[in-house]
Amino acid sequence: MDNRIYFRLGGKSYDLTETRSSSDIWYEWVESAKPFLRRMKISKGMLMWLCNRFKEASVIKGKSFKTWKCKDISISIYCSLKFNKFGRFISVISVNGNDRSVIILPENSFNEGWGELALKIHNFISQKPSLQKSNAEKGGLSSLGLRGEDSYKEILQKKKWCNGDQSQTSASSSGSDRGPLSRSLVGRFPDCDEIPTRAEVRNWAQQTWRGIHNLQIYDMNGSHFLFEFQSRRDAEHILLGDWRRRNHPLLLEWWKPTAGAFHADTIFDWFWV
């Protein structure tokens, strides 16, 4: 297949598969060795960075130890040259929130290095033109005069939203990559005894997602929150991770017209406070 390569190192089998989203190129890296299977999803930029580290590690001879680190939005990559009684190897660790994955790359023979592997991967990811970034990510809910101070319900009731910008809303609902909702995620904390407020979620997101800029958060219905990102690429990185607030998981999904809606048969127990 043109979008996949295979190779072997130290008795292990590996395959690297290219997948494309509307905003980036991703590679799923699989390591197969009995009795386990390891997987890692990595962006094209990070994979190119790893190729350079493989070349650098190949120049180092003998039983040496060295570590490199790089960050791609919310994903941190740790690349380490190590050794044990079986020989030298490179470990690649990807950390995205509480989600962690690792790939181990042993040497075929002592001091052989990983130069051939770096060249093979580099040729593979360079054989096709890079995915061009869309210009459709300009604007946002803030450009509609909304600054994240209103709830999601109040936003929908805005005259400017309901009347003047219906075309933009329709484009997002139909799956288009244009408009702020195409780069928005809907999230909730299902295991919380007490649902956090929008201000609490915003403070948590600012501290946790330090690589994300210009993030807007809206309260949808008291239990769901709308996260509008600056780009769809930012949203994809966050969606890949495992995120927790006070040990409660945050469940995320792409925005869709029915996201956060209650079933027609839902019964509410209203009371005065």
C-alpha positions in Angstrom: 0.0 0.0 0.0 1.2 3.5 -0.8 0.2 4.9 2.6 2.0 2.2 4.6 5.5 0.8 5.1 6.9 -2.2 6.9 10.2 -2.9 8.5 11.9 -5.1 11.1 14.4 -4.3 13.9 15.8 -6.8 16.4 13.2 -9.5 15.7 10.3 -7.1 16.0 7.9 -6.1 13.2 6.7 -2.5 12.6 4.3 -0.8 10.3 3.7 2.9 9.7 0.4 4.0 8.2 -0.5 7.5 6.9 -3.9 9.0 7.6 -5.1 12.4 6.7 -7.5 14.7 8.4 -8.8 18.0 7.2 -6.0 19.9 9.0 -3.0 17.6 9.4 -1.2 14.4 8.4 -1.0 11.7 11.0 0.9 8.4 11.2 -0.1 5.3 13.2 3.0 3.4 14.3 2.5 -0.2 15.3 5.1 -2.4 17.0 4.4 -6.1 16.9 6.3 -8.6 19.1 4.9 -11.6 20.9 3.0 -11.4 23.2 2.2 -7.7 23.0 1.3 -5.0 20.5 2.1 -1.3 20.9 0.5 1.6 19.1 1.3 5.3 18.7 -0.3 8.1 16.7 2.0 10.9 15.7 1.9 13.9 13.5 4.1 14.4 10.4 6.1 17.2 12.0 6.9 15.0 15.0 7.9 12.1 12.9 10.3 14.3 10.9 11.8 15.4 14.2 12.2 11.8 15.3 14.1 11.0 12.0 16.6 13.7 12.8 17.0 12.2 16.4 17.6 8.7 14.9 20.4 10.1 12.7 21.9 11.9 15.7 21.7 8.8 17.9 23.4 6.8 15.1 26.5 9.0 15.3 26.9 8.2 19.1 28.8 4.9 19.6 29.1 2.6 22.5 27.0 2.2 25.6 25.7 5.8 25.9 22.6 7.5 27.2 20.9 10.5 25.8 17.4 12.0 25.8 15.6 14.5 23.6 12.2 16.1 24.1 9.9 18.0 21.9 6.3 19.3 22.3 3.6 19.5 19.6 0.7 21.5 20.9 -0.6 19.2 23.7 1.6 16.1 22.8 5.0 15.7 24.4 7.5 13.4 22.7 10.5 11.9 24.6 13.1 10.1 22.6 15.9 8.3 24.5 19.0 6.4 23.5 19.5 3.6 26.1 21.2 0.2 26.5 20.7 -3.0 28.5 22.2 -6.5 28.5 20.6 -7.2 25.1 22.2 -4.1 23.4 21.3 -0.5 22.5 17.8 0.7 21.7 15.8 3.8 21.3 12.5 4.4 23.2 9.9 6.9 21.9 7.3 7.9 24.5 4.2 10.0 23.6 2.3 11.8 26.4 -1.0 13.5 25.8 -2.7 14.3 29.1 -3.1 10.9 30.8 -2.7 9.0 27.6 0.7 7.5 27.1 2.2 5.3 24.4 5.6 3.9 23.7 7.6 2.4 20.8 10.9 0.5 21.3 13.4 0.4 18.5 16.4 -2.0 19.1 19.6 -2.1 17.0 20.0 -5.0 14.6 23.6 -5.1 15.5 25.8 -3.2 18.0 26.7 0.3 16.9 24.9 -0.2 13.6 22.6 2.8 14.4 19.3 3.8 13.0 20.4 5.7 9.9 18.7 3.3 7.4 15.5 3.5 9.3 15.6 7.3 9.4 16.2 7.4 5.7 13.3 5.0 5.0 10.8 6.9 7.1 12.0 10.2 5.7 11.5 9.0 2.1 8.1 7.6 3.0 6.7 10.8 4.6 8.2 13.0 1.8 6.8 11.1 -1.1 3.6 13.1 -1.1 3.0 16.9 -0.9 2.2 18.2 2.5 -1.5 18.8 3.3 -2.1 22.5 2.9 -3.8 24.3 5.8 -7.2 25.6 5.1 -7.9 29.3 5.3 -11.4 28.4 6.5 -10.2 28.6 10.1 -10.4 32.4 10.3 -13.1 34.0 12.4 -14.9 32.3 15.3 -17.7 32.7 17.8 -15.9 35.8 19.1 -16.1 37.4 15.6 -19.9 37.2 16.0 -19.7 39.5 19.0 -19.6 36.6 21.5 -16.7 36.5 24.0 -17.6 33.4 26.0 -19.6 35.3 28.6 -23.0 33.9 27.5 -24.3 30.4 27.8 -24.8 28.3 24.7 -28.6 28.7 24.9 -28.2 32.5 25.0 -25.8 32.4 22.1 -28.4 30.6 20.0 -31.0 33.3 20.9 -28.8 36.1 19.7 -30.5 37.9 16.8 -27.2 38.2 15.0 -26.6 34.5 15.3 -30.1 33.4 14.4 -30.7 35.7 11.5 -27.5 37.1 10.0 -25.2 34.1 10.3 -27.4 31.2 9.5 -25.4 30.3 6.5 -22.3 29.9 8.6 -24.2 27.7 11.1 -25.6 25.6 8.2 -22.2 25.1 6.8 -20.8 23.8 10.1 -23.8 21.5 10.6 -23.4 19.9 7.2 -19.9 18.8 8.0 -18.0 21.6 6.3 -14.6 22.6 7.6 -15.7 26.2 7.6 -16.9 28.1 10.6 -16.2 28.0 14.3 -18.2 24.9 15.1 -16.1 22.8 12.7 -13.2 23.3 15.1 -15.2 22.9 18.3 -15.5 20.0 20.7 -18.3 19.2 23.1 -17.2 17.8 26.5 -18.7 16.7 29.8 -17.6 15.2 33.1 -20.0 12.3 33.6 -18.7 11.0 36.9 -18.7 14.3 38.8 -21.1 14.5 41.8 -21.1 18.3 41.3 -20.9 19.6 37.8 -18.1 22.3 37.5 -19.0 25.8 36.4 -17.8 27.3 33.2 -15.2 29.4 35.1 -13.8 26.3 36.8 -13.6 24.5 33.5 -11.9 27.5 31.9 -9.3 27.7 34.7 -8.6 24.0 34.5 -8.2 24.1 30.7 -5.8 27.1 30.8 -3.6 25.2 33.3 -3.8 21.8 31.6 -3.7 22.8 27.9 -0.8 25.2 28.0 -0.1 24.7 24.3 -3.6 25.9 23.3 -4.1 29.6 22.7 -7.3 31.7 22.2 -9.5 28.9 23.6 -13.2 29.9 24.1 -15.4 27.9 26.4 -19.3 28.1 26.5 -21.8 26.5 28.8 -24.3 24.6 26.7 -26.9 23.2 29.1 -25.4 23.1 32.5 -23.7 19.7 32.0 -22.0 20.0 28.6 -19.4 22.6 27.5 -18.5 23.8 24.1 -14.7 24.2 23.5 -14.0 26.4 20.5 -10.3 26.1 19.4 -8.2 28.5 17.3 -7.7 25.7 14.7 -9.1 22.3 14.0 -5.5 21.0 14.3 -5.5 22.1 18.0 -8.8 20.3 18.5 -7.5 17.1 17.0 -4.6 17.0 19.3 -6.8 17.5 22.4 -9.3 14.9 21.2 -6.5 12.3 21.0 -5.6 12.8 24.6 -7.0 11.4 27.9 -7.9 14.3 30.1 -9.0 14.4 33.8 -10.1 17.0 36.2 -9.8 16.1 39.9 -9.5 12.4 38.7 -12.8 12.7 36.7 -12.5 12.0 33.0 -13.5 14.6 30.4 -15.4 12.9 27.5 -14.9 14.8 24.3 -16.5 14.6 20.8 -16.8 16.7 17.7 -19.6 19.2 17.8 -22.8 18.2 15.9 -26.3 19.7 15.9 -27.5 17.1 18.5 -24.5 17.3 20.8 -25.6 18.0 24.3 -29.3 17.6 23.5 -31.6 15.7 25.8 -33.7 12.8 24.6 -37.3 13.6 24.0 -38.3 11.1 26.8 -36.1 12.7 29.4 -37.9 13.6 32.6 -36.6 16.4 34.7 -37.2 16.8 38.4 -37.4 20.5 38.9 -37.3 22.2 42.3 -36.9 25.7 43.7 -33.7 26.7 45.4 
